[in-house]
Amino acid sequence: MDKPEHTQRQPKTDTRALPLRKTLSGLPVEPLYLPADQSGSYAEKLGRPGEYPFTRGVYSTMYLERPWTMRQYSGFGTAEDTNARYKRLLAEGQTGLSVAFDLPTQIGLDSDEEEAEIEAGRVGVAVDSLADFEVLFDGIPLDVISTSFTINATAPVILAMYMLVAEKQGVPLTNISGTTQNDILKEFVARGTWIFPVEPSLRLVIDSVTFSAEHLPRFNPISIAGAHFRDAGATAAQEAAFTLSDGMVYVERALQRGMPVDQFAPRLSFYFYTYADIFEEVAKYRAMRRLWARIMKERFGAHDPRSQMFRFGVVCGGKSLTRQQPLNNVIRVAYEALASVLGGVQSMFTAAYDEAYALPTEESAILALRTQQILADETGVASTIDPLAGSYYVEALTDKMEAVIVATMDEVERVGGMVRCVENGTIQRLIADEAYRSEQEISSGEHVVVGVNRYQSQEAGQLHLHAYDASILDRQRERLQDVRRRRDSRAVQQCLHDLQVACRDPQTPLMPCIVDAVRAYATIGEITNTMRDVFGVFQEPTVI
Amino acid sequence: MPYRVLVAKPGLDGHDRGAKVIARTLRDAGFEVIYTGLRRSVESIITAAIQEDVDVIGLSLLSGAHIPLTQKLMVKLNEAGVTIPVVVGGTIPDQDIPTLQQLGVRKVFLPSTPLEEIVQGVTAVIEHYQREEMVG
């Protein structure tokens, strides 16, 4: 039989002579991948979804039973303002909540402290005490909706607030689900909401991990996050390597407490940025699944398959968004969301196009949610599991990514391990190197960013942006004063005293004391000050 | 003598990618660069600027608090009788630029500004200020 015409007319160009391209992170890309680029057996490297080494996905049915969780990072002003936004997003079909806190809440300041006043309710919702949480979750059923909290240094306080609000709603602790980010190591490197020095900070993380393993079987006490490394400048492979290395530190520390690995490891989860290089991102997630499964099984002896599962959420947007031609950001985020789903994501936040300027408006936030809904319901990408498996390119790039991640992790190990590298600024420097390199490539035009260094155009009219409401501080102050007036001050003082005593003894778990203090309506500032008096403050290595 | 610049992070925001890229860019362009690190009070930024005898202060602001934080700095600089020029960079909506200029900010750099433009812009601010000083 004659071959179809188009296959006979293939050009004779030798692809080896074509210039080599690179991924966004600089990995070389061949012009053409062939069967010879594959190595290893299917069973060893890929296997079935839901089975070791989980390369093809952590669940056997992936999106066929349930799509990924659509979880838009959101919060501003007071708890009332944010509660109203959450109800709107849920009404529009969002399937989980993700709380953005203001900076004072993240670094343990009450809204009426001098340093806090300017920032109260600005980049997220202001939370001072349990009273704010009662309003924040008013009318939201905590046994149905899971909530992710981007909170780190003060994560144990927020965890306590969440538990106690569930208690007030009559929801058993065994039924609440959600996540505290609680990954302090990366805060020392990027994002910067640290408070205490590294060791007491790690103590607090492990306290909440072990507490959670005992009391909150459906809650993820930590979301080990690479996203902030990435947005600070790290390559995809560095993002993956530093995050897996951080994950190993947390596992080691929990094991040192005497907790068996399979008791806490099933609740570890991860969080990353997805940028626009689709195949690089897919390869990154597939390689990390395989690597984490191996690390947990071989290095830490985890037997429970759930301990070996690399479950992750993503954010699409961040540094990949541009101020110029802001509507282009809708397109960027859509591609990033596509890559995340092809990579097997469990939950996703798609940023709004105006987030290169300010917090999103309600309108832009809903468009960002629609971006995920169109992907889930109209494109067919979720109709079969791991649809890119077997692609010569994707499998080769997954192998390459894995090799570079392992080499980077080994290098961190060689120079003293993650904790030391964070304390002395090594990781900070590596990331700053990449940020500088990437900015130079954009300035020179080597790295094309549409609307920035190619296809520039006259700026269109001004966007309608989210406006900061100057009444926030007064409203927040009022509730704080009301709380201080109505609570039993002696009970608060007693709880804070007990917490301070507990902090002085490294063997005493801190979570029970923190829960008691939060229950007595101690404020986040009071609880943080109590701990800071014992632990001191992190001394930042200022690396440029 | 190379120009001296203080790159500063006022307020509570922990995002320092931009500050560090700018610090390196200026350093590679021959400036002497002092970087404050995160979460510096306005008072400590002014103290550092005086002690280090810098020619310009660059504020990096990404938390949306650029107007009140800059205002606080400008007021304290005036109170201290310090006339070091101030430039600001970060996620700043276009409509806020006039307000920052009214506060006395000499130049506002927006995201994705080409690096050479930042070097030229900072140099121009310093030279303009020095000419003003000479004229008295």
Contacts between the chains, C-beta under 8 A, distances in Angstrom:
chain1	res1	chain2	res2	distance
A	103	B	11	7.6
A	103	B	12	3.9
A	103	B	13	6.5
A	103	B	14	8.0
A	103	B	63	6.2
A	104	B	12	6.7
A	106	B	12	7.9
A	107	B	12	6.1
A	107	B	39	7.7
A	109	B	12	7.8
A	115	B	12	6.8
A	115	B	41	7.3
A	116	B	12	7.5
A	118	B	11	6.6
A	118	B	65	5.0
A	118	B	68	4.7
A	118	B	69	6.2
A	118	B	72	7.6
A	119	B	11	6.2
A	119	B	12	5.1
A	119	B	13	7.9
A	119	B	63	6.1
A	119	B	65	5.5
A	122	B	63	6.1
A	122	B	64	5.1
A	122	B	65	5.8
A	123	B	13	7.8
A	123	B	63	5.3
A	123	B	64	6.2
A	187	B	14	7.4
A	190	B	14	7.8
A	190	B	16	8.0
A	190	B	17	7.7
A	191	B	14	5.0
A	191	B	15	6.9
A	192	B	13	7.6
A	192	B	14	2.1
A	192	B	15	7.1
A	192	B	16	6.6
A	192	B	38	4.7
A	192	B	39	7.3
A	193	B	14	5.4
A	231	B	17	7.1
A	232	B	15	7.8
A	232	B	16	7.6
A	232	B	17	4.8
A	233	B	17	5.7
A	233	B	21	8.0
A	319	B	17	7.3
A	322	B	111	7.4
A	322	B	112	5.9
A	323	B	91	7.8
A	323	B	110	5.9
A	323	B	111	4.7
A	323	B	112	5.9
A	324	B	112	6.2
A	356	B	91	6.7
A	356	B	111	6.3
A	357	B	91	6.4
A	357	B	93	5.1
A	358	B	64	6.3
A	358	B	91	7.4
A	358	B	93	6.1
A	359	B	64	7.3
A	432	B	17	7.9
A	432	B	20	4.7
A	432	B	21	7.7
A	432	B	24	7.2
A	435	B	17	5.1
A	435	B	20	6.5
A	435	B	21	5.4
A	436	B	20	7.5
A	436	B	21	5.5
A	436	B	24	4.9
A	436	B	25	7.5
A	439	B	21	4.9
A	439	B	25	7.6
A	439	B	115	6.2
A	440	B	115	6.7
A	442	B	112	7.5
A	443	B	114	4.8
A	443	B	115	4.5
A	443	B	116	6.6
A	449	B	112	7.4
A	452	B	112	4.8
A	453	B	114	7.8
A	459	B	94	8.0
A	462	B	94	6.2
A	462	B	95	6.4
A	465	B	93	5.7
A	468	B	64	6.3
A	540	B	37	4.9
A	540	B	38	6.1
A	542	B	35	5.5
A	542	B	36	7.2
A	542	B	37	3.8
A	543	B	20	7.7
A	544	B	7	7.8
A	544	B	20	5.1
A	544	B	23	4.3
A	544	B	24	5.9
A	544	B	27	7.3
A	544	B	33	6.9
A	544	B	35	4.8
